[in-house]
Amino acid sequence: MASPLSFTGGNTIRYPAPDVARGFMLILISLAHVGLWAQLMPAQATPSRLDTVFTVLRVGLVDVRAYPLFAMLFGFGLAIMAQRRSTHTLRNTPEEPQTATQAAQADARRLLRRRGWWMLPFGFAHGLIFPTEVIGTYGILALTFAGLISRGKHRAMLAIATPFFIISIAAASLRVFIANDGTPPFRTLEGTWAALLSNASGWVVTTFAGLVFTAVVMATSIGTYLAATDVITHPERHRKLLTLSAIAGLGLAMLSGFPQGLAQVGALTGVGLAPPHGGCTACPCWEV
C-alpha cells in the first residue's frame, strides 16, 4: 500500500513495496559479492561444509538472478521520477495544454538525462576498484531512454528491448560452454597504476557489454511499463499475479541455478557446468 506522504518530507506519495524490494537488493548484493572478493584474497582458506552449502545456495538463488529485479526497480524509479516532474511542471506552466505538456516532457527528459550523466563518473570511479559494477550501464540506459520514458512510450521501449533480450538469452546459453580457469576477469586489489588501468578498461567493456549480453534493457523496460500500472504501487490489489510470478520466477531460478552451484563446489562435472564467475570475457558476469 502507499502511505499518504513521503517520509522524506515531500508532498508526493511514497510506495513501500519498491522500497522494501530495494532493501532486499542490498542484502542480495552483499551475498553475491562474498565469493568474488574471496577469490581475490591472497590466502585462500579451505572451504568448510557450511561454505559449500552457502556457495550452492548463492549461485542457485542469487548470482546472475537478482539483477533483473534491480533493473526493473531502476526503470520503475525513472518512470515515477519523470511522472512527478511532468506533473509538477504542468501545474506551474501557464500555457496552452499542448505547449504545457511538451514543456513538462522536456523538463522530465532533462531530469532523467542529468541523472544519467552523473551516474557515469560515479560508475567510473567505482569501476577503478570493482570494474564489473553496473552504475555506468544504468547511466547509459537513463540517457538513451529518457525521451521515451518522459513521453510514456513504454511499449516502444519493450519493442526496442526485445532483440537485446534475445541476444542475452543466446549469450547465456553459449556462456555455459565457455571454458574458464576460475580466475575472476578484470579484477585486482593491487593499488598500482597498471591495476587501475586494467580495472578502467574492464569497466568500459562490462559497461557496454551489459547492455547487449544481459537482460538489463528488458528488465528496465518492464519496470517503466509497471510504473504506468498499479502492480507495484498497490500490490495488495494483485496478490494472485504477484504470488504466481514469485513462485514461477524463483522456481525457474532454482532449477537453472542449482546445477551451477553444485558444479562450482565440485559436486558435478561436465560440459556446460562451469562456474559462472570464471574467465568469461564475452559478457559481464553480473552477480546481481
N, C-alpha and C positions, 0 to 999 in steps of 0.2 A: 504494500500500500504506500501511498505518497503522503508524507507529512505536510501540514499546511505551509510551512515556510522552511527555507534552507537554514540549517544550523550555523551557516557562515554569516548570517545577519542580513542576507539579501531578501528581496521580496519575491523571489521565484520559488517554485515548488522543488523540494528535494526528494529524490526517488531512492528509497533504501535498498531495493533489490540490486541494482548495479553496484552500489557502494559495498554491499556485503560480498558480491562476486569479486570485486577488486581486492577486498581483503583476503579472500581465499587465494587469489592470484599471487599475492605476496608470499604466502606460505608455499605455494607450488614452485615459485621461482627459487626460493631458498632450497627446497628439497632437490630440485633439478640440478642446481649448481654444485651440490655437495660432491658428486662424482667427478665433475670436471676439474674443480680446484684440487681435489685429492690426487688426480693424475699428475699435477704439476709440482707436487711436493717432492723435494729431493730424496727423502727417506720414505719408502713405501712399507707400511705395516702389513703383516699377514692378515688377510680378511678372516673375521670370525664368522660363525654361523649366523649371528644377528646381522652382520654386514651383508652376507649373502642374501638373506631374506629381504633386507632393505633395498638392495640393488634390483632384485627381481620385481618388487613392488614399484620401485621408482621408474624403471624402464617400462613396465607394463601399464602404469597408470598416469605417469607424468611426462616423461621425456617425449618431445615432439607431439604431445597430445593436448597440452594445456594452452598452447599459444593461440589456437583458433578462438578460444574464449577471450583471451586478451585482445586479439584483433577485433573481435566483434564488439567488445566494450569500447574500444577506441573509436570505431565507426559510429557507434551509438552516441558517444560523447561529442564527437564532431557535429553530428546532426542536431543534437539538442542545443549545442552552443550556437549553431547557425540559426536555429529556430528562434531562440531567445533574443539574439542580436537583431534579427529581422523584425521581430515583434516590437522591440524597443525603438528601432529606427522608424517604423511605421507610425508609432504613437507620437513621435516628435518631429515628423516631417509634414509641414502644412502645404502639401502639394496635391496635384491630381492623383487619384488612386493608382493609375498605371505608372506614373512617374515615381510616386512614393514607393511602390513595390519594387521597381528597378533599383531605386536608391537603397532600399533595405537589403536586397540581394547582393548588391555591390559591397555594402558595408559588411555583411556576413562573410562574403568571399575574402575580403581583405583581412578580416579577423582570423579566418582559418589559415590563410597563407602566411600571416605573420607568425602564427603558432608553428607552422611547418618550417619556416626559415629558422626560427630559434631552436628547433629540435635538432637541426643538422650540426651546428657547432657543439651542442651538448653531447650529441651522439658521437662526434669525432673525438672529443676529449675523453669520453668513457671508453671509446674503442681503442685508445692507446694502451689501455690496461686489459680490456676484455673485448677483443675485436669482433666477436660474434654477437655483440649486443644488437638490439633491434630499434633503438630510438631513431637512427638515421633512416631506416626503411619506412617507419611510420611518418617521419617528416616528409619524405618524398610523396607518400600517399596523400597527406594533407595538402601539399602543394598541387598535386596533379588533379585531385578530385574536388578541390574547393569550389570550383564553379558549379559542378553538378550537384554537390551537396547543398550549396546555398540556394539553388533553384528547386530542390526537392526531386531531382531526377534519379530516384533510387533504382528504378528498373533499368535505366541506361547504364548505371554502374554495375548492376548484376550482369548485364549483357557483355560489358567490357571485361568483367572478371571471369567469365566462363572459359575463354581459351586459356587464360593463365591457370585456372583451376585444373583443366585437362592436362596441361603441361606438368603441373605439380604432382598430379596422380601418376603420370608416366615416370617422372623423375623418382618418386618414392618407390615405384615398382622396380626400377632399374638399380637404385642405390643399394638394395639388399644384396645384389650380386657383385658389388664392387669390393674387391679385396682390400684389406687395410691392415696396418701393423699395430693398431691400438694407440697410435700417437695422436693426441688432440691437435688439429690443424690451427695455425695462425695464433697460437697462444704461447706466451712466455712471461715469466715473472722477473726476468732479468732487467735491471734498470739501465741498460746501455742504449746508446743512440740507435744501434743496429736493431735491438729488440723493439724499440719504439717504432722504427721504420717498418719492421716486419708486421707489427700489430696494425699500423696505419694502413698498409697495403691490404692486409686481411680484412680490415673493416670496410674498405671500399668494395672489395669483392663480395663479401657477405651482405652488405647493404643493398646492392643492386641484385644479387642473386636471389635474395629473399623475396623480391617482387615476382620473380619468374618461377622459382623452383619450390615455393611453398604455397599454401592455400591462404596466405595473409590477405591478398587482394579480395578474394571471395568472402572471407570471413568479415573483413571490414565493410564490404558492400552489404552483407546481410545485416550487420549492425546498424548501418544507416537506414536500411529498409525497416527494421524493427522500431526505429525511433518514430516512424510515421504511424505506428500501431500502439496499442496499449499492452502488448505482451510482456514487456519488461517493466513498464511504468505501473501496471496494475496486474501483477502475476496472479493475484487471487482470483481473477476472472478467467484464468486459463490454466487451472491446475491440471486438468487431464492432459492437455497438449504438452505442458512442461514436464509432467511426470513421465509420459511416454518418450519424450525426447531425451530425457536424462537416462532412462533405462536403456534405450536403444544406443545412445551415444557412448555411455560408459561400457555397455556390453561389448560393442564393437571394438572399443579401445582395448579392453582386456583381452579379447580373443586375438587381436593382432599384435598386442604388445608383450604378453607373457612369454611367447616363444623367443622373442628377442632378449627378454630379461634372463631367461634360462640359459640362452646361448652365451650371454655376457659373463655369467658366472661359471661357464664351462659345463653346464648340465646337458647341453645339446650341442651337436656339431653338425656341420653340413653346409652346403651351398645355400646362400640366402639367409643365413642366420648369423651374420657378422654383427659385432657390437655396433650400435648406432653412432657412437662418438669416436670413430677411428679416424683414419686418414682421408676422409671424404672431402674432396675439394671441389666437387661438382656443384654443391649447394651447401648452404649453411646448416650445420647440424643443430638446429634450434632446440634448446632444452625446454622452452615453454611455448 
